[in-house]
Every structure is written in structure tokens, then in C-alpha cells.
Amino acid sequence: MAVPIVRITGPLTESVAGLRSDLLRQGYTELSCRNLLRLASHLSRWLEAKGLGLRELSDEHVDAFLRLRRTEGYTGFLSRRGLGPILRHLTEAGLVPVPATAVDPTPADKLLAAYQGFLIRDRGLTAPVARSYSAVARQLLVETSNSCEFDVSSLDGTTVKQFVLKTSRVASLNQTRNTLTGLRSFLRFLHVRGDITMDLTGAVPKIAGWRLASLPKYLAPEQVSAIVDSCDRRSTIGRRDYAILLLLARMALRAKEVASLSLDDVDWKEGVVLIPGKGGRKDCMPLSNEVGAALASYLGQRRRTPWRSLFQRSRAPYTPLNRSGITSIMYRACARADVPLAGAHRLRHSAGTTMLRRGATLDEVAQALRHKSHATTAIYAKVDHCRLRELAQPWPGGAA
């Protein structure tokens, strides 16, 4: 196919070839590439008319350019998202300034950075978990400081309890539970560092709750089959979604684990797959014929990209599929199968429940779900109605 002819004048003239090559490498079609080059041409002409160079392109200038497109009646590429591929290329090439991180870090920023590093380096937590804990710590500092200056040494049990009561009023039970966990972690960190003289973790109230009080939500086997079979395996996207749903339903993987799988995690000779689990560990699981065939069928049609991830987006840029993408696939499958909307984790619960009802022991379920503690698996015993019926005592007097 011939190179699309797009005339560009202005500061972006020398960047056209590199931009086009970068777009094609990411999987953009020639038509999409041509449209983005036209957008780049418009941006370049606007910069030239304003007397601006690439090094002077700021967020304010980008907003002004997008406002101009809207007022001139353009119907496409009217947001930062549409301009994103061009700005990303220019930033990575060092042609436009990287957005400044604003001001110098405050004492609170330095403390939180040290705390986040401690969680990752010394506690072995993943970066997302460390960030969530750090967010709780920042909220504590903001809520308990009267000004930009703060003194953590003044924290006491009363202040901690007041913070918990205030934040819990507008939060769900799970959000409050996560807040308390992060709060205890931060207070313990401050005590170990010597920032506070007393260990205030005992001042954090406990949530009234009982283990195994709830039931795992699950889908019936016929609903699971309808969800998996709803994929159109004549297309590459359908084959990808089918393989993902099988990993969720048959191997009981978490959405995050599916998104983290790479080509190197599948050992076709041995018939096993390495599952990246919690805490950075990897579990070796057997690869069934059904799942293996689905993966092979998808990989045989998948677009070649530099990424080593097993599953990728279906549209350019063809970057690795993330956790939210896995959840979206599950939602669309539920809609096609006319099944009540459910998240990807529902298939994991359904797999554990089905195993138990078909005669598997709790130990076998725990092994299949890769639970570190058998206490986590015990909740599935409550949905095994047949075995529970054997334990039920007759009602006094013979009443039904």
C-alpha cells in the first residue's frame, strides 16, 4: 500500500516519518494512521500560526487547540484521548517537554514515599497494594493536620479513633475494613521509625464481623456454559474471549492472573501453565486439553506485536489486556448469554462450588483454587446442600 500523502508544515514537519512508523508498529491501520497524521498536520499548522515550537507545547496550548477544533466544527479527535498517540510519540522522542511534577516534595510527600518503599521493599507488597495503603496514610495526614505543616508525633489514640469514625460514615464495610488495615500498617511503620513513641495500632477500632458469615455468589453450571459458549470463535476476538473465559471458569483464575499471563508462562511440552499469584509467587497448574486448544487457536490468529503478554487489546494500540479489560469481556459475555451481570471472580466461585457439589473434598478445592489457608476454602462448605442436609437434625415434634 502506498504511503499516505499528508502535507504538513510547521514544527511537526520533521517528525512525520517517525510518527507514522511508531503508529504502524503499534498496530494502527493505514487509514487510522492517515487520520492521525491529518490531526498532526492541523496541530502543526496551529503551532506555526501561534509562533510556537514543540518545546513550548504545554497543557494549556493543547486545550486551546482542542477548543479550536470544536469551534471550527470538527467531529473527530476533539479530546486529549484522540490526541494521545501523537503526544505520546512526541514526549517519548523528547520533542515536547515532560509535564512538570509541580513543586518540590513536601515533608508529607517524603514520609509517604519512604512508607511506600518500606511496604514494597521490606514487606514484599505489590506496588498497587502499597499505593492503596499510602492513600490511607495520606488521608490520615490530611484529616489530622490543621495546615500544611504536620507533626505525626502528636498523633494519639483519640485522634485515630476520630479519623476512623469520620471516614467510616461515608464508606462501605469493605472500604472501611481496607482503611483500617492500611491505618494499622502506617501506624506500625511510624512506631518502628521512631516518629511516634507509642504503638497506636491498638487504638484502631475493630469492625464487628464474623468469618464465613456470607455465602459465595456463584452461577449454575448451565449459566457458566452459556457464558463460555456465547463467544463467536470464527473471529480472533471471539477466540481470545473464549480462551479467557475458559481460564476463569475451568482453571478458576482471578482476572488479574489472566491479565498477567505471558507467552513464557505456558509450557506446551509439559502441558502446564505458571500462574502469577499473590505475593509474587507462581503456581504451576496443569493445562487441560480444552484450555490448551483454545489458547492455541487464539495464538494462531493473534496479531504479532512486541509484547510478550498472552492476551492483548483488539484495537490499536495493541497493548496488553489489563484487569478491567478481562472484566469487560465477562460483562459482555453475560449480556450475550442473557445471564445476570457478574464479574470475572464469579466464575472462580462457581468453579469451587461445582467441584464441591460433584464430590470433591475441601482439600481438593483448596488446591484447585490455590488457597494458602484452608480457612478461606471453608466458606464453600456452606453451599454443599446435599452434605449439609445429612447433618440437619429433625425438627422437634416432627413438624416440617
Residue pairs with C-beta under 8 A, 6 or more apart in sequence:
1 30
3 20
4 20
4 30
4 33
4 34
4 37
6 16
6 34
6 37
6 38
6 40
6 41
7 41
8 16
8 37
8 40
8 41
8 44
9 41
9 44
9 45
9 48
10 44
10 45
10 46
10 47
10 48
11 44
11 47
11 48
11 52
11 53
11 54
12 19
12 40
12 41
12 43
12 44
12 47
12 54
13 44
15 40
15 54
15 89
15 90
15 93
15 95
16 37
16 40
18 89
18 93
19 36
19 37
19 40
19 86
19 89
19 90
20 33
20 37
22 89
23 32
23 33
23 36
23 85
23 89
23 316
24 30
24 33
25 306
26 85
26 316
26 317
26 318
26 319
27 303
27 305
27 316
27 317
27 318
28 36
28 85
28 316
28 317
29 316
32 316
35 76
35 77
36 77
36 85
36 86
39 77
39 82
39 83
39 86
40 86
42 69
43 65
43 83
43 86
46 65
46 68
47 53
47 54
47 57
47 61
50 61
52 61
54 90
54 95
54 96
55 95
55 96
55 97
57 90
57 96
57 97
58 97
59 99
62 80
62 83
62 87
65 83
66 78
66 79
66 80
66 83
69 77
69 78
70 78
76 82
77 83
80 87
85 317
87 96
90 96
91 98
105 113
106 148
107 150
108 138
108 141
108 150
111 141
111 152
111 195
112 134
112 137
112 138
112 141
114 193
115 133
115 134
115 137
115 186
115 189
116 130
116 131
116 133
116 134
118 189
119 125
119 129
119 130
119 133
119 134
119 185
120 126
120 127
120 130
123 185
124 279
124 280
125 133
126 279
126 280
132 178
132 182
133 181
133 182
133 185
133 186
135 182
136 178
136 179
136 182
136 183
136 186
137 182
137 183
137 186
139 167
139 179
140 163
140 183
140 186
141 150
141 152
143 163
143 166
143 167
144 150
144 155
144 159
144 163
152 190
152 195
152 196
153 195
153 196
153 197
155 187
155 190
155 196
155 200
156 200
156 203
157 200
157 202
157 203
160 183
160 187
160 200
160 203
160 204
161 203
161 204
161 205
163 183
164 176
164 179
164 180
164 183
164 204
164 205
165 205
167 176
167 179
168 176
168 179
171 179
173 207
173 209
176 207
177 207
177 209
180 204
180 205
180 206
180 207
183 204
184 201
184 204
187 196
187 199
187 200
187 201
187 203
187 204
188 199
188 201
190 196
190 200
191 197
191 198
191 199
191 200
191 201
211 375
212 378
212 379
212 382
214 379
215 379
215 382
215 383
216 349
216 352
216 353
216 379
216 380
216 383
217 342
217 346
217 349
218 346
218 349
218 350
218 352
218 353
218 354
218 383
219 227
219 339
219 342
219 346
219 347
219 350
220 350
221 350
221 354
223 337
223 339
223 350
224 249
224 347
224 350
224 354
226 337
226 338
226 339
227 245
227 249
227 330
227 333
227 334
227 337
227 339
227 347
228 242
228 245
228 246
228 249
228 333
229 337
230 333
230 336
230 337
231 238
231 239
231 241
231 242
231 245
231 333
232 238
233 239
233 242
233 297
236 298
236 301
236 302
236 303
236 314
237 314
239 294
239 297
239 298
239 301
240 298
240 302
240 311
240 314
241 329
241 332
241 333
242 294
242 298
243 291
243 294
243 295
243 297
243 298
243 311
244 258
244 311
244 326
244 329
245 329
245 330
245 333
245 347
246 290
246 291
246 294
247 253
247 258
247 261
247 291
248 255
248 258
248 326
248 330
248 344
248 347
248 348
249 347
249 350
249 351
250 288
250 290
250 291
250 351
251 273
251 275
251 285
251 288
251 291
251 351
252 347
252 348
252 351
252 352
252 368
252 369
253 275
253 348
254 344
254 345
254 348
255 323
255 326
255 327
255 330
255 343
255 344
255 345
256 323
256 326
257 275
257 276
257 277
258 311
258 326
258 344
259 309
259 311
259 320
259 321
259 322
259 323
259 325
259 326
260 276
261 273
261 275
261 276
261 309
261 310
261 311
262 308
262 309
262 310
263 299
263 308
263 309
263 310
264 308
265 273
265 274
265 275
265 276
265 282
265 310
266 273
266 274
266 287
266 295
266 310
267 273
267 274
267 287
268 292
271 286
271 287
271 292
272 284
272 285
272 286
272 287
273 284
273 285
273 287
274 282
274 283
274 284
274 285
275 282
275 283
275 284
275 285
275 370
276 282
277 283
277 370
278 372
283 370
285 370
287 295
295 310
299 310
302 312
303 312
303 318
305 312
305 318
307 318
307 319
307 320
309 320
309 321
311 320
311 321
311 325
311 326
312 318
312 319
312 320
312 321
313 319
313 320
313 321
313 325
326 344
327 343
327 344
329 344
330 342
330 343
330 344
330 346
330 347
331 341
331 343
334 340
334 341
334 342
335 341
348 369
351 368
351 369
352 365
352 368
352 369
352 377
352 380
353 380
353 383
355 364
355 365
355 368
356 362
356 365
356 380
356 381
356 383
356 384
357 383
357 384
357 386
360 368
362 374
362 377
362 378
362 380
362 381
363 374
365 377
365 380
366 374
366 376
366 377
369 377
371 377
381 387
381 388
382 388
